[in-house]
Amino acid sequence: MTRNAPLLLVIVLLASATAAIADSAELDYLWDHPGEVRVPNENVAFSDTKYAHAKNESIFIMTYFNDGWILMYSIFHLDTRLLDRWGMYALVAEPDGTYHWKTLIVKESEIVIAGDHLYYSDGINMVEDTGEKLHVVCDFDGFSCDLEFEKLMPAWQPGTGRDDYSEDGEYFQYKAVFVPWADVNGRIETDGIKLRVAGYGYGEKTLFVNPLTWHQPYLHALRLYTPRGAESGENWHIAIHEVVLNERFGLKRIPRLTVARDGNWVFTTRDYVFEPVETGTLEGVPYEYGTKFSLHVEKDGYRLDGVFKERVFFHFTDIFENLPLWVKNILVVFFKRPVYFRYVAQFKGEMIGPDGVIHDLEMGGPYEYVVVY
């Protein structure tokens, strides 16, 4: 890990947020017809637009591969009055929970981006989305990869993509999922471990314009997949991204759930029941997290019921833990403490279709929980 890693961790983790205020009729239509949503290629590109408040623009890429491995990779640009910084991180988790955390700060003078589609290069690391495929090449801090994401579904965005934090739109978020679901192939190497990759992937672009100190107190992100090789008609993907907004924005809950089958949308919805059944703690960590959840959804004649639970815990992050004391003493004046829990979840349930056919689901994938103390 680089010498700047603790401070980079602060930059990466403190800059996340989400919210939603938009025209309800348009939103309802788009949520009810996900196959009609169109995301222009330029909407997922990095931009050089300046804002009056802190800007955090990033892409997040995830792959669940080789029956239990996980890669989470992000490139971000944080632009504030006091700091203008490009950086990236990679988190690789082994099936037994062993993890590899890698970081890099990049000089802006080395970066080339495109305005008409997602393209980033600093001369060594490169990400490009062509519309049908995503190509990712990296080599930093003991981590390298060369991955190709072949999209099973076109780009999508929740509602209009833009969610205003405030009525005047001064604070807002834009999110676009440029890879809702993809086949991923290629190679990864981390700390001398070499892997051929075969799995599923996801990719999103997010732009936040929001004060860094206005944290969102809760976030859940879950992405589940049936094992590769499932027969036609029984290849499923379920994703949840749910947050609670900062108290300055009314502690509003922003739910998002998507279901796809064989590379086609089944439904997307903001109306579901997602509740903790059991909680747990880690040794030496004074914070609880959910280890088992129930899920219930009804939409467009479909009914989904099931339970997911922790299978393998692989990463905990307290962003203050490894900071120098002088840095910590400054941050506690301005920031609350975001804490990240990450594990591989196992889901069992059933989907009943409008025709009454019951589909038994056994799925797995990464779960992230963020809570602010």
KOLKOL-60298 format. One record per residue (C-alpha): x, y, z; residue in one letter. Coordinates in pm, whole numbers, padded with zeros to 5 digits, always signed. Layout:
<zavos>
XYZA;...
</zavos>
This chain:
<zavos>
+00000+00000+00000M;+00124+00347-00079T;+00235+00589+00191R;-00066+00806+00106N;-00313+00520+00154A;-00469+00629+00488P;-00540+00978+00359L;-00657+00835+00026L;-00895+00612+00218L;-01045+00920+00382V;-01094+01082+00041I;-01251+00770-00110V;-01490+00687+00169L;-01599+01029+00292L;-01711+01138-00053A;-02016+00910-00092S;-02379+01025-00082A;-02717+00981-00250T;-03065+01137-00273A;-03380+01171-00484A;-03636+01435-00569I;-03775+01425-00925A;-04094+01434-01127D;-04293+01139-00994S;-04485+01059-01313A;-04170+01036-01522E;-03995+00838-01251L;-04282+00592-01222D;-04286+00531-01596Y;-03912+00473-01614L;-03914+00237-01317W;-04203+00043-01473D;-04035+00021-01815H;-03658-00033-01756P;-03611-00168-02107G;-03703+00174-02250E;-03441+00363-02050V;-03164+00504-02268R;-02833+00632-02130V;-02623+00838-02376P;-02258+00732-02386N;-02143+01081-02288E;-02342+01056-01962N;-02102+00795-01826V;-01787+00987-01923A;-01576+01183-01676F;-01632+01558-01714S;-01434+01874-01637D;-01738+02071-01514T;-01677+02282-01205K;-01933+02326-00925Y;-01970+02564-00630A;-01964+02272-00387H;-01747+01963-00352A;-01760+01740-00658K;-01693+01368-00636N;-01710+01190-00970E;-01629+00822-00988S;-01674+00493-01163I;-01719+00173-00963F;-01661-00168-01119I;-01730-00503-00954M;-01685-00863-01061T;-01787-01182-00881Y;-01581-01459-01036F;-01437-01810-01009N;-01708-01925-00765D;-01628-01692-00479G;-01361-01434-00567W;-01448-01064-00573I;-01291-00756-00728L;-01411-00404-00642M;-01234-00131-00837Y;-01292+00244-00854S;-01145+00554-01018I;-01248+00883-00861F;-01197+01255-00905H;-01250+01469-00596L;-01262+01844-00665D;-01312+02083-00373T;-01192+02432-00285R;-00906+02282-00086L;-00829+01964-00281L;-00826+01847-00642D;-00728+01481-00649R;-00754+01184-00885W;-00708+00836-00745G;-00812+00473-00758M;-00841+00166-00541Y;-00882-00207-00589A;-01013-00456-00334L;-00961-00824-00417V;-01120-01082-00186A;-01035-01452-00186E;-01304-01716-00124P;-01180-01769+00233D;-01210-01397+00317G;-00844-01299+00272T;-00836-00956+00110Y;-00590-00736-00080H;-00644-00357-00063W;-00456-00146-00321K;-00449+00230-00379T;-00299+00488-00614L;-00301+00867-00635I;-00263+00992-00994V;-00119+01320-01123K;-00380+01511-01321E;-00119+01596-01585S;-00094+01225-01672E;-00468+01171-01726I;-00651+01156-02059V;-01031+01137-02063I;-01287+01146-02343A;-01601+01359-02342G;-01822+01141-02564D;-01787+00808-02380H;-01620+00657-02076L;-01248+00658-02141Y;-00975+00707-01881Y;-00600+00657-01920S;-00299+00769-01719D;-00052+00591-01944G;-00061+00268-01742I;-00417+00219-01618N;-00702+00233-01870M;-01081+00194-01865V;-01297+00224-02177E;-01665+00157-02234D;-01758+00114-02601T;-02129+00066-02542G;-02126-00311-02592E;-01812-00392-02395K;-01604-00256-02108L;-01226-00301-02107H;-01025-00254-01785V;-00642-00261-01767V;-00457-00183-01442C;-00111-00211-01291D;-00048-00041-00954F;+00055-00118-00596D;+00102-00492-00651G;-00226-00532-00840F;-00275-00580-01213S;-00561-00689-01438C;-00676-00712-01797D;-01052-00769-01802L;-01323-00760-02066E;-01686-00713-01967F;-01924-00834-02239E;-02256-00672-02156K;-02561-00891-02124L;-02782-00580-02091M;-02753-00221-02215P;-02679+00072-01984A;-02953+00170-01738W;-03012+00442-01481Q;-03247+00464-01181P;-03533+00690-01286G;-03398+00993-01468T;-03051+00931-01324G;-03050+01264-01142R;-03156+01286-00778D;-03172+01631-00622D;-03077+01656-00256Y;-03244+01996-00213S;-03544+02160-00378E;-03324+02417-00550D;-03104+02141-00700G;-02787+02295-00558E;-02690+01961-00406Y;-02753+01653-00618F;-02638+01318-00747Q;-02634+01163-01093Y;-02599+00785-01131K;-02581+00571-01444A;-02523+00196-01452V;-02317+00143-01766F;-02284-00231-01693V;-02600-00369-01527P;-02485-00728-01589W;-02196-00866-01791A;-01990-01177-01856D;-01635-01105-01741V;-01320-01276-01865N;-00949-01201-01844G;-00678-01211-01579R;-00597-01066-01237I;-00272-01068-01042E;-00241-00944-00684T;+00051-00992-00446D;+00189-01269-00668G;-00142-01457-00701I;-00230-01510-01068K;-00586-01584-01173L;-00778-01647-01491R;-01113-01475-01448V;-01454-01610-01548A;-01756-01452-01382G;-02015-01177-01378Y;-01968-00802-01348G;-02126-00464-01279Y;-02024-00102-01343G;-02169+00237-01245E;-02077+00604-01282K;-02175+00849-01008T;-02144+01225-00975L;-02200+01376-00630F;-02218+01750-00566V;-02248+01770-00190N;-02047+01889+00115P;-01817+01607+00227L;-01923+01644+00589T;-02290+01575+00513W;-02269+01196+00532H;-02553+00960+00452Q;-02593+00755+00773P;-02682+00417+00619Y;-02613+00238+00291L;-02681-00117+00173H;-02547-00251-00159A;-02610-00611-00262L;-02547-00787-00594R;-02647-01152-00633L;-02593-01400-00917Y;-02689-01759-00984T;-02385-01983-01049P;-02244-01972-01399R;-02368-02251-01621G;-02730-02235-01503A;-02975-02357-01765E;-03166-02110-01979S;-03449-01950-01788G;-03284-02001-01450E;-02997-01753-01480N;-03089-01466-01243W;-02942-01142-01110H;-03075-00937-00816I;-02934-00603-00700A;-03021-00369-00413I;-02884-00019-00355H;-03050+00153-00061E;-02951+00461+00139V;-03084+00694+00405V;-03010+01061+00342L;-02834+01299+00575N;-03057+01462+00839E;-03020+01794+00652R;-03217+01628+00371F;-03480+01478+00601G;-03337+01127+00659L;-03527+01015+00352K;-03493+00649+00248R;-03394+00595-00116I;-03458+00230-00214P;-03358+00066-00542R;-03404-00298-00641L;-03352-00459-00982T;-03416-00812-01106V;-03299-00960-01436A;-03319-01304-01595R;-03109-01439-01881D;-02985-01088-01963G;-03331-00928-01971N;-03511-00705-01723W;-03777-00874-01511V;-03855-00556-01316F;-03705-00258-01135T;-03873-00113-00828T;-03851+00120-00529R;-04115-00077-00337D;-03992-00380-00143Y;-03939-00507+00213V;-03577-00558+00315F;-03537-00628+00687E;-03259-00753+00917P;-03329-01086+01087V;-03001-01130+01273E;-02708-00904+01358T;-02350-00969+01460G;-02021-00807+01555T;-01655-00857+01472L;-01388-00916+01733E;-01251-00584+01846G;-01513-00386+01652V;-01780-00209+01863P;-02036-00181+01579Y;-02314-00418+01476E;-02402-00517+01122Y;-02673-00732+00968G;-02574-01094+00910T;-02914-01216+00786K;-03193-01034+00599F;-03537-01120+00464S;-03651-00988+00126L;-04005-00959-00010H;-04104-00799-00343V;-04420-00792-00552E;-04413-00625-00893K;-04581-00678-01234D;-04733-01009-01127G;-04406-01143-00985Y;-04352-01232-00620R;-04000-01271-00478L;-03937-01403-00127D;-03613-01515+00031G;-03341-01480+00290V;-02979-01389+00244F;-02710-01428+00506K;-02340-01383+00556E;-02130-01661+00407R;-01774-01525+00422V;-01675-01192+00576F;-01386-01034+00389F;-01338-00664+00468H;-01398-00412+00746F;-01295-00048+00717T;-01293+00215+00988D;-01147+00514+00807I;-01003+00666+01125F;-00830+00351+01247E;-00491+00381+01079N;-00463+00759+01053L;-00186+00955+01227P;-00309+01104+01554L;-00274+01462+01431W;-00489+01386+01126V;-00747+01206+01337K;-00771+01498+01580N;-00848+01733+01291I;-01101+01503+01123L;-01307+01433+01434V;-01390+01804+01448V;-01547+01799+01101F;-01639+01439+01020F;-01840+01158+01167K;-01696+00809+01134R;-01814+00600+00832P;-01761+00228+00892V;-01772-00026+00607Y;-01862-00397+00638F;-01824-00625+00336R;-01901-00995+00299Y;-02012-01257+00048V;-02384-01322+00091A;-02571-01643+00014Q;-02936-01605-00093F;-03208-01869-00098K;-03562-01796-00207G;-03822-01835-00474E;-03964-01626-00754M;-04324-01689-00857I;-04404-01557-01204G;-04732-01421-01340P;-04793-01767-01490D;-04768-01928-01145G;-04440-02104-01222V;-04210-02122-00918I;-03838-02065-00966H;-03615-02181-00681D;-03325-01939-00640L;-02982-02006-00490E;-02751-01711-00547M;-02435-01550-00417G;-02252-01218-00436G;-02101-00928-00242P;-02284-00723+00020Y;-02169-00384+00154E;-02306-00205+00458Y;-02199+00145+00554V;-02300+00307+00882V;-02188+00645+01019V;-02109+00688+01389Y;
</zavos>
